[in-house]
């Protein structure tokens, strides 16, 4: 720390408080969660006293410094917020009251987020012993300018932090807007009127079916399940079928390059599509995943995939899960995209040249969006690095 402020031990401005109460089984108690890396303290839960096994607990008061015995070396500490006044913690936490005549609580709150403070905590004891003791905390050092200067620093940090947060919000908004561009283009390419007289999915595919075998074993035949079908991304599977069921899978049910995988069941997954790329392994799907294989005499595989993963295609797939097609959904957990519904998904089929032009247009747009997201990711990393730099300057007396 390069400034003229005195460096004092926390024992001069903090007091360790160790008072326990006996838990009443008939009352409810709030318990805090101390987030790691000095990210603050939140409400963990509220439980009846009867469910708390350790009957001796400490009561937290707002603006106290709370330190987790085991997690302190990974930033398990923070200032108790006012909404957690009266919450309880076990003896594995240490509570310290702030001597407010000498130390501003907000000043302390910002200081404990600095690398300077973290290095002191990490240096305590040995690497083989993670826990710290209450007396250790009181030995840590803090730069201590006059109280008025502490308060000025806090105000300045908050002003600059507010500007950083505004920049983060603008960045997030820009990313969200960029993410919506492909959907807007999809709606322009495939408006509702494009579905009038459109072919059905079963008319533009040479194979459309859900798998039948799922018993796992040690064969060389790989099994694809719902978790392997993320939206627009196939996750390579390591699961294999049992030998005696692998031989039952018909050749046409084995996946081919550019086949489209469609998740047909599991809450939150229905309608997700991904494109399978042949990696030389024999693979098929279980009953929860359908294979849609483009009939190349009618439709380009890339065009069909672009449509099904786009806004209109996703609406058509997911609307059937909602029960729009003459069937009543029994419950959310039982909802699924059955094969009959899948066959009836409308697919606009323009001439081949137009299909290829659309695929090319969407590829260019997605590439531009990806570049925007990459640029904003770099900006986000830079913004995240600014707050630690800001705090470092503040406690060096350079703010």
N, C-alpha and C positions, 0 to 999 in steps of 0.2 A: 504494500500500500504506500503510494508516493504522495503523501500530503502531510500537513503539520498537525493534524488532529491527533490527540492522544489515543493510543491503543490500549484498551482495558480488557480484562477478563470478564466473561459474561457473569461471573459470580458477583461482580460489582453492580450489575443492573438487573439481575434475575435472582429470584428466591425459590428454591426447591420446596414444593408443597406436597406433603405426603399425609393426606387425611382420608381414611376409609370409612365407608358406611356399610351397613348390613342390608342386603337386598331383601325387600318385602315381596313375598310370593304373590301377593294380591295386587301389586302395582305393575304398570308397564314402564319400561325403560328404553330410552334411545341410546344407541351405540354409534360412535363415529367410525369412519374409515379414513385412515391416514394414507393419502395417495403418495406413491413413491416419487422420487426426483423433485421433491419440494413443490408438488403440484396442488397442494391445498388439502383441506379436510372436508369430507362430505358425510352426510347421514348414511350409515351402513344399514341399519334396520331399527325396528322398535319391537321389543319382545316382552312377554310377561315375565315377571320375576321368577315364576315357578320354573321357567325353562333355563334360567341362568344357573349353572352348576356351582360356579365359584361365588360364594355369597358375600365375600369382602371385595368391594369395588371402590374406585375413586370417582368423585364427581368433578366434571370439567366445568370451568367457567369461561365465558367469552373473553377473548384477548389474552388468554394464557398461552404459553408456548408448550406444545405437546410433542413429545419425542417418543418414538417407538424403540424399545430396547434392542430388538433384533434388526429392524429395518433402517435404523438411523444411517448406516453407512451407504445405503442406496437412496438417501433422501427421504426417509420415513419420518418427517417432522413438519410442523406447521403451526399456524396461529388458529386457535379455536374460534370459529365464527359465532356471531351472536345467536344464530338459529340453533346452535348446538349447546347453548347454555343449559346446564343441568344433565347433560348426557354422561354416560359412565364408561370408564375404562378399567382394565385389570391392572394388576401390579407390574405387568410387563410394559407399562407406559409410564413416562415421567412427566409431571406437570410443574411448570415454573410460572410464577407471577412476575409481572414486569414492574420494575420500580419506575413508575411513570414520571417522577420528578427528574429522572436522568435520561430515560430512553423512551422515544416515541414508538408505539407498537407497530405502526405501519412501516417505520424505518427498519425495525427488526424484521418484519415480514419480508421486505425486499432484500435485506442483507442475507437472510438464510438461503436465498436462491442464487447467491453468487458462487463462482468457482472458488473464491478465497475461503468461504465458509465450508464448502463441501470438502475441500482438500484437508481442512483441519479435522473434520469428522472421519474421513477415510484413513487418515494417518494414525488415528488412535488405536492403540493395542497392536495385535498381530493379525495377519491375514487369516490365520487359522481360527480366530475367535471373533465372530461377527458382532456380538453384543457389545454395547457400551454401558457404562454405569452412570448414575445420576451426577456423581462428582466430576466425571469427564466433561459433561456439558458445561459445567461452570468454569472449566479451564480454557474453553475456546475463547478466542479474542475477537474484538469488534472495534472498528474505528469509531470514536465517539466525539463528534463535534458538539457544540452547544445545542440545546433543545430546539431553539429557533431555526438553526441551520439544518437540523434533521428534518424539521417540518417543511422547510423550503425545498430540500432535496426530494422529499416525498411528493410534493406538489409537482415538481418538475418531471419526475419519473412518470407520474400519472398522466401528465399532459402528453408526453412523448409516447407512452404506452397506448393512449387513446388514439393517437395518430397511426400507430402500428396496427391496431385492431381495425381501424377504418380501412387501411390498406389491405388487410387480410380479407375483409368482407367484400371489397371491390374485386379482389382477385377471385374469390369464391364465386361471386356473381358472374364474372366473365367466363369462368370455366363452365358454370351451369348453362349459360347462354350458348357457349360454343357446343356443348353436348347436345343441345336441342336442334342444332342446324341440320344434322342428318335426318331427324324425324320430320322436320319441316319440308325437306326435299322429298322424303318418302311420300308424304301426303300430296305433294304436287305431282309426283310421278304416278302414284296409284290412288287417285281420289275415289270416292264412293261410286261415281258413275262408271269407273273403269271395271267394276265388278259385274255390271249388267251384261249378261250373256257370257260371262267368263267360264272357262273350263273348271272342272273340279280337280282337286289334288290327285285323285285316283286316275284321272284321265291324262295327266301329264307325267305320271311316274310309271316306270316299268316294274317297280317293286315297292309296295307300301304295306308294312306289317310291323306288329310288335313281336319281340322275341318270345320264346316259349321255355327255354331252359335256363335255370339259374343255380342249380346245385354245384357248389364249388368243390374243386379237387386239385389234382396235379397234372392235368393234361396240358398240351401245348396250344389249347384253344382258349383265347382270352375272353373275359366277360365284361361288358360295359353296362353300368348301372346309372341311375339318375345322378348320383354325385359326380359322375364323369362328364355330365353335360351341363356346363356352365353357359350362360348366355354368350353366344358368339365365340365360345372357346371350349375345345375338347380337352379334357384332362386325361392323359394317357393312363390306362388301367394296368394294374399288376395282378388283378384277380383272374383266376382260371376256372374253367369248368371241370367237373369230374369226367373221367374217361368215358364212363358208360352213358353220359348224357351228351357229351361232345359229339359222338358219332350220330346222334339223332338230328343234329342241326343240318338242314338242307343247304346245298351249295348256294342257292340264291339268297339265303338268310345270312350268309357270311358277308361282312362288310367289305365294300369296295371303295376305292379312292373317290372322294368328293360326295359320298353318300351324306345325307343330312340326318342328323340325330335329333329326335324330338322327345322331350321329357313329357310323359303322359300322366304321371301321378306324383304324389307327394306335395303337401301344402307348400306354396311358395315357389315351386319348381315348374309347375305345369306350363307348357308352351315354350319353355326355353329351347333354343335350337343351337346346334353347333355343327360344324363341317368336319367329317372324318377324313383324315389323311392317311393313306396306306403306309404303314411302316414295316411291311413285310411279314407281319404276324397275322395269324388267323384269329378273327374276333367276331363276336355277335352280341346282341343285346338281350337283356332279360325282358320280362313282360311289361316293365314300367317305361321302356324306351322304344320308340318306333323308329324304323328306318324308312326314309323317303329317298328313292333312287330315281333321279331324273331320267325321263325317256328322251334321249338325246336327239331323236328324230323330231321332237316337238318343242323341247325347251332346253336351254343352256343350263347346266348344273349350277354355274355361278349366279345366273339370273334368278333361278328358283331359290337359292340360298339367300340372296340379297332381298328377295321379296318376303320370305318367311321370317327373316330376322328384323325386317323393317317395321315401321309403325303400323301399316295396314295389315301385313301378314301376322304380326303379333296380336293385333286386335282380333283378327279372325280366329286365330288359335285359342286365345284366352277367353273370348266371348263364349265359346262352347263349354269351357270349364265352369263358367258362371251359370250354366243351365239354360241358355237362350234357345236351344234347339229342341223343343218339344220333349223335354225331360226335366223332371224335378229333382234337384239336388237333395240327397238325403241329409247330408251334413258336410261341413267344410272338410273334415278329415277323410270322408269317403269320396270327395269329388275327384274326377279324373277326366282325361280326354280320351274317350273310347274310340275304337278304330272306325266305327261308323261315322262319328262326327268328323274324324280326321279326313276321311274320304271326301266329305262334302265341302271342305275348305275351298272357297273360290280362289282361282289363280288367273289373273289377267295374262294373256300370252300374245304379245305383239310379234311382228316378224323377227327373225333371228338377228338381223342387222340392228334393229332397235333394241333388242335384248342386250347385245354386246355394248351398244352405245350407253345404255343405262348403267350397266355394270361398271364401265369405265368412268362415267361421271361420278358415281357413288364412291368409287375407289379414290378419285382425286379429292373429293370433298372430305372423306374420312381421313386421308393423309394430312390435309390442311388442319383439320380439327385436332389430330394427334400432335401436330407440331405446336398448335396453340397450347394444348394441355402440357406438353413437355416444357414449353417456355414458362408457363405459369408455375409448374412444379419447381423450376429453378428459382423463380421469384419467391415462392413460398419458403424454400430453404434459406434464401437470403434474409427474408423477413424474420424467420425463426431465430436466425443467428444475431439479429439486431438487438433483441431484448437482453441477452447475456452481455453483449458488448455495452449496451446502455447502462446496465447495472454496474459493470466493471468501471466505467467512467465515473458513475455517480459516487462510488465508494473510494475512488482515488481523488475525489475533490475536483474532478474535471467537468462537472455538469453545471 
